[in-house]
């Protein structure tokens, strides 16, 4: 297994959240060019002998952005063209990883921003008949079979609310959809019929 594949395996181990994989990076490469430094500067230009053992890998990404990876041995006697190409390619791919990570993070940020409280929300006024009775937050959690989160107070006053408008039941023994509302919120919205 190559070093990029080893890194990918370590990054993927047991992780299911969105991430940039090596396959994602490979799929984002539109073109790849590999050459020595001597070939890169072209014919007719005086070239230092060290450019002959410099390997350059240019990756063109799907959006046209270019990345340059490079590899050069400390001693010219250690130059191996195939190894130089492999190392230059890996250097370029490692530069793509954080760029694609940033792009993915932006997508996640934008998606979360659309579901944050208030994001894209519009004001509505409605009327509906409900069934309700006083119930503490703790008792509601017991009714639902939930564990009260550590940051919530089970003694908070509120109301058990059952929507009687044909909504699908979500708790056994009720005919409508059941939820809980804090007392102050409930009392601002509902009056006894």
PyMOL commands that set and color helices and strands:
alter all, ss='L'
color gray80, all
select helices_A, chain A and resi 3-12+22-27+37-41+49-53+76-78+81-113+137-144+183-189
alter helices_A, ss='H'
color red, helices_A
select strands_A, chain A and resi 29-36+54-61+66-72+130-134+158-163+177-182
alter strands_A, ss='S'
color yellow, strands_A
deselect
rebuild
show_as cartoon
